[in-house]
């Protein structure tokens, strides 16, 4: 099962990127500044997680 962890991590990275894309759409349509701030914080957190995962090697 060599590479199984890497495969799972790659799948997670793809899912995180999809989530970021959806949150960016939500950000552009949000009206309240508080909501925009919350969405932006989530985007930042996911981008950070994606950076961490992209360095994964199996």
N, CA, C and O of each residue as an XYZ file, in Angstrom:
232
protein
N       0.818     -1.197      0.000
C       0.000      0.000      0.000
C       0.863      1.262      0.000
O       0.451      2.306      0.506
N       2.034      1.158     -0.559
C       2.897      2.322     -0.638
C       2.214      3.429     -1.428
O       1.627      3.179     -2.480
N       2.291      4.636     -0.922
C       1.703      5.770     -1.625
C       0.250      6.025     -1.283
O      -0.339      6.998     -1.755
N      -0.339      5.156     -0.464
C      -1.754      5.328     -0.117
C      -1.973      6.635      0.643
O      -2.936      7.356      0.380
N      -1.080      6.937      1.582
C      -1.205      8.178      2.345
C      -1.083      9.383      1.419
O      -1.845     10.342      1.539
N      -0.137      9.333      0.510
C       0.054     10.436     -0.447
C      -1.191     10.614     -1.297
O      -1.601     11.742     -1.573
N      -1.787      9.520     -1.710
C      -3.006      9.577     -2.519
C      -4.131     10.244     -1.728
O      -4.866     11.071     -2.270
N      -4.266      9.891     -0.463
C      -5.292     10.490      0.389
C      -5.041     11.979      0.595
O      -5.968     12.787      0.546
N      -3.775     12.335      0.826
C      -3.421     13.738      1.018
C      -3.709     14.535     -0.252
O      -4.235     15.646     -0.183
N      -3.368     13.978     -1.400
C      -3.639     14.654     -2.671
C      -5.133     14.885     -2.860
O      -5.548     15.935     -3.349
N      -5.930     13.908     -2.474
C      -7.376     14.039     -2.572
C      -7.877     15.142     -1.636
O      -8.770     15.910     -1.994
N      -7.303     15.212     -0.453
C      -7.667     16.267      0.501
C      -7.304     17.647     -0.042
O      -8.087     18.589      0.077
N      -6.138     17.764     -0.626
C      -5.705     19.038     -1.203
C      -6.695     19.483     -2.279
O      -7.054     20.657     -2.359
N      -7.124     18.542     -3.090
C      -8.107     18.855     -4.136
C      -9.426     19.316     -3.527
O     -10.044     20.262     -4.016
N      -9.852     18.653     -2.468
C     -11.093     19.034     -1.795
C     -10.977     20.408     -1.144
O     -11.911     21.209     -1.188
N      -9.836     20.666     -0.547
C      -9.608     21.976      0.065
C      -9.670     23.065     -0.997
O     -10.263     24.119     -0.769
N      -9.065     22.821     -2.152
C      -9.077     23.812     -3.225
C     -10.500     24.071     -3.700
O     -10.866     25.216     -3.968
N     -11.298     23.027     -3.806
C     -12.698     23.194     -4.196
C     -13.452     24.030     -3.164
O     -14.269     24.881     -3.516
N     -13.170     23.779     -1.900
C     -13.808     24.543     -0.827
C     -13.412     26.010     -0.888
O     -14.253     26.891     -0.709
N     -12.150     26.272     -1.137
C     -11.674     27.652     -1.256
C     -12.392     28.349     -2.411
O     -12.812     29.498     -2.283
N     -12.528     27.656     -3.526
C     -13.212     28.248     -4.680
C     -14.652     28.607     -4.336
O     -15.127     29.685     -4.695
N     -15.340     27.719     -3.649
C     -16.724     27.990     -3.254
C     -16.797     29.139     -2.257
O     -17.690     29.982     -2.339
N     -15.867     29.170     -1.324
C     -15.858     30.267     -0.349
C     -15.563     31.610     -1.007
O     -16.075     32.641     -0.570
N     -14.750     31.606     -2.042
C     -14.474     32.853     -2.757
C     -15.733     33.359     -3.456
O     -15.965     34.566     -3.531
N     -16.542     32.433     -3.967
C     -17.829     32.824     -4.547
C     -18.730     33.412     -3.475
O     -19.380     34.434     -3.693
N     -18.767     32.764     -2.316
C     -19.581     33.256     -1.204
C     -19.095     34.637     -0.757
O     -19.899     35.511     -0.434
N     -17.798     34.820     -0.742
C     -17.218     36.097     -0.335
C     -17.678     37.224     -1.251
O     -17.987     38.325     -0.795
N     -17.718     36.940     -2.524
C     -18.101     37.981     -3.480
C     -19.583     38.335     -3.401
O     -19.985     39.419     -3.824
N     -20.395     37.431     -2.863
C     -21.826     37.720     -2.772
C     -22.281     38.086     -1.360
O     -23.434     38.468     -1.162
N     -21.392     37.975     -0.383
C     -21.755     38.331      0.996
C     -21.965     39.841      1.088
O     -21.264     40.623      0.446
N     -22.933     40.225      1.890
C     -23.245     41.641      2.022
C     -22.695     42.246      3.310
O     -22.148     43.349      3.296
N     -22.835     41.535      4.410
C     -22.382     42.066      5.695
C     -20.867     41.920      5.828
O     -20.299     40.883      5.484
N     -20.234     42.958      6.323
C     -18.779     42.941      6.481
C     -18.337     41.840      7.439
O     -17.302     41.207      7.232
N     -19.132     41.613      8.493
C     -18.789     40.561      9.453
C     -18.749     39.195      8.771
O     -17.861     38.384      9.034
N     -19.711     38.954      7.900
C     -19.731     37.693      7.155
C     -18.544     37.596      6.204
O     -17.935     36.536      6.067
N     -18.221     38.706      5.550
C     -17.062     38.717      4.653
C     -15.787     38.389      5.425
O     -14.932     37.643      4.948
N     -15.673     38.958      6.630
C     -14.485     38.696      7.449
C     -14.392     37.221      7.830
O     -13.314     36.629      7.786
N     -15.519     36.639      8.200
C     -15.529     35.223      8.587
C     -15.157     34.328      7.406
O     -14.383     33.382      7.551
N     -15.707     34.632      6.258
C     -15.409     33.845      5.062
C     -13.932     33.979      4.709
O     -13.283     32.989      4.370
N     -13.397     35.196      4.787
C     -11.988     35.407      4.466
C     -11.090     34.656      5.435
O     -10.066     34.104      5.030
N     -11.461     34.629      6.710
C     -10.677     33.870      7.692
C     -10.678     32.384      7.365
O      -9.657     31.711      7.501
N     -11.828     31.877      6.934
C     -11.908     30.463      6.552
C     -11.033     30.188      5.335
O     -10.341     29.171      5.278
N     -11.066     31.090      4.369
C     -10.227     30.942      3.172
C      -8.754     30.920      3.569
O      -7.985     30.087      3.090
N      -8.372     31.837      4.442
C      -6.973     31.900      4.887
C      -6.557     30.609      5.586
O      -5.459     30.098      5.361
N      -7.435     30.090      6.429
C      -7.138     28.853      7.144
C      -6.979     27.681      6.183
O      -6.060     26.874      6.318
N      -7.876     27.598      5.221
C      -7.795     26.509      4.247
C      -6.550     26.626      3.373
O      -5.917     25.621      3.051
N      -6.203     27.847      2.991
C      -4.980     28.032      2.203
C      -3.753     27.604      3.000
O      -2.822     27.016      2.450
N      -3.757     27.899      4.292
C      -2.655     27.480      5.152
C      -2.580     25.959      5.237
O      -1.498     25.379      5.148
N      -3.725     25.321      5.408
C      -3.766     23.859      5.462
C      -3.280     23.259      4.147
O      -2.561     22.260      4.134
N      -3.680     23.878      3.051
C      -3.278     23.375      1.740
C      -1.764     23.479      1.572
O      -1.140     22.581      1.006
N      -1.172     24.562      2.058
C       0.281     24.711      1.973
C       0.984     23.624      2.785
O       1.978     23.048      2.342
N       0.459     23.356      3.969
C       1.041     22.313      4.812
C       0.965     20.951      4.111
O       1.939     20.199      4.093
N      -0.178     20.651      3.546
C      -0.371     19.351      2.909
C       0.437     19.203      1.620
O       0.847     18.098      1.266
N       0.661     20.297      0.931
C       1.373     20.202     -0.344
C       2.822     19.782     -0.159
O       3.470     19.338     -1.107
N       3.338     19.922      1.074
C       4.704     19.490      1.342
C       4.806     18.041      1.779
O       5.896     17.563      2.093
N       3.680     17.333      1.802
C       3.656     15.943      2.264
C       4.363     15.024      1.276
O       4.149     15.092      0.066
N       5.210     14.168      1.829
C       5.873     13.157      1.001
C       5.753     11.821      1.685
O       5.894     11.722      2.904
N       5.494     10.800      0.911
C       5.309      9.451      1.463
C       6.501      8.586      1.111
O       6.544      7.412      1.481
